[in-house]
């Protein structure tokens, strides 16, 4: 059983991460990368399997990236390494090649593939042909670079700094000009038993990774109705601007900026200017506790079975409360049950197509029900009906013991705070210079809980 799977870039950036069990501490990707780069083995490369502080690390190098796995269990290393190789082959089959560029441009597709290949840390399906019936995202095909370089060769200067392939690409022209801007938000939200928000917060970041030739300055323009500062402006700076008090305003409590950012035009135009440093970095981190429209609503109804006093009926209804053109991936609801719950059978109110796009799992030892939906379209409704067999007669105590409901999800191209990049400008004196610009949004759950 795997605890984690992740894909690392040549510079150690975590491109893809799936944490299945939560029993490996954060920072495991950094531990693996440092061991691989600076293995103390008399000039030899790090072995594909090694052990650090109770965690087994396994990895393979393919296509200029590291495919990695961690586990605390005594698993067969040959099985895990073969699984990693097959995952690399699946990505190649879908995207045309395996590279950092291909994974970044197809990260939603890669996550969907992982959900089919690995379930709760256990390998399920590693056949590209069989996955065609289950995976529905269309890949963005990436052409292979004209010049190839040794991705994991280490070149150290007088200061011991590793020369990355990014530097090589900028000097030899072997990679096309492009820049990625990702707005990543994590939602923490708690709902009371009536379905109203009890507490909520959005933690967001604007992340940039630049592959622009010559490393020119860039300009990021945000919403002109953006307002930053504590309510009433009584504490700290109040950057109210434009229509900051209107209903259309994007309200943030506070934020901080990367040291390379110039704020000369920020107060008046909500524009950030900077020269991007190497690697991926956060241009701006922000936090908001203002009201926002939650993307999901959950309602749980618990009632006794009319035919038996030793059974109960539990209906869980899910509403995707966002635009229909958006879709969430990897939605998972986890519901706690009291100890009286012994056995359970479930059925879907309406089976989504294709078959197998949702599943449920009853963990008897933990008294926990997990409902998984691989893809949820905005505006859709779903329901799961559970028939619970009890060890004792149904009572009000059982009703009070059901819950809470915890949700995890990711919604590509969706921004809960409504923060937007109005335009991304490359400040270079060349009218014919037209690099690729990628502005992407993703909203994920941090702690999304419904009290019942």
C-alpha positions, 0 to 999 in steps of 0.5 A: 500500500502506497502512502503518497505518489508525486511527480517532481521536476528537475528542480525539485518542484512538486508538480503532482501530489496524491496523499492517500493515507496521510501517515507520511509527514509533509516535506517528504518530496523535499527529503527524496529530492535532496537524497537523490541530488546529494546521495553520499555514496562515493560518487554513485547515484542514489538507489531507487529504493531507500529508507529515511526515518521510518519511511520507504522512498521509491522513485524512477527517472523518466522523461526528465521528471521523477516519479516517486512513491512513499510508504511505511509498510514493507511492500515489494519494491519491484511491484512499486517500481514497476507501477511507477514505470507503468504510470509513466507509460500511461502519461506518455500514451495520453500526452504523447510524451512524459516531460515536466511541460506535458504534466503541467499542461495536463495536470487535471488529466494526470490526476484523473488517471491517478484516481483510476490507477491507484485507489486508497494506495492500492494499484487498481488498473495500469492498462492504457486501453482499459482506462480509455473507457474511464477517463474523459479529459482531453489531453493537451499534446506537447511537442518534444523539444528540439534539443535534449539535455541531461535533466539530472546532471548536476553542475556546481559553481563556486557557490555550490548552486545547481545549474538547472535545465531551465537555465540551459533551455533559456541559453540554448533556445531549445525550449519555446517561450512560455509563462505559467500563472496559476491562481490556487485557492484552498477553502476552509468552510464549516456548516452548521446543522441547518446548512448555514456557514459557521466559519469560512476562509480562503487561502490563496496564492498567485504562482508563476513559473517563467520560461521566457527567453532573456527573462524579461519583466512581466506585468500582472493586472488583477481585478480593478475592484480588488479591496485589501484590508481589514474590515473598516480599515481599523487595523493595518493597511486598507487598500480599498480601490475603485469599486471596493465597497460594491457587491462586485468587489473582491474582498481580501483580509490581507496579502503579502508579495514576493520581494521581486514585486514592484507595487508602484502601480498596485494602489492605483491600478491593481497591477504588479510588475516584476522580473520573474526569478528562476523556478516556481514562486508565489507572486502573492499570497492572500487570505479572505474571510469575507462571504463567498458562494460555497461550491458544494452543499450537503444535506443528510437525512436520518430516519428509522426503517419502517420495517425494522427497528434494527435498521435506519435509512440515511440519505446524503444529498449533494448539490454542486452550486457552481456554473455548469461549464465547470466540473470538480474532480476527485470529490470524496465525502467521508461520513462518521457513524456511531458505534451502533452501525454494524453493516451497511448497503448503499444505492445511488438515487441516479447512476451517473454515466459512465458506470463506475464514475462513483463508488462507496466504501463502508469501513466497519472498523472505523464506522465510516462511510466514504462516497467518491465521485470522480467528476461532478458537473456544476449545477448537478445533484447527486444522492446516496441512500444507505440502509444501516443495520444496527446492533441495537434498536434505533433511537435519537442517539443514533440520529445525533451520532451521524456526522460530521461530513467531510469533503475533499475536491478540486475544481479546475478553472474555478476561483472562489474569491473571484480574484482574476488576472485581467491581463498578463503583459510581457514588458519587452521592446519587440512587437513580434515577440509573442510567447505562450501565456497560460493563466489557470485557476484551481480551487481545492478543499482544505477543510470542508465540513458539514455538521449534522 
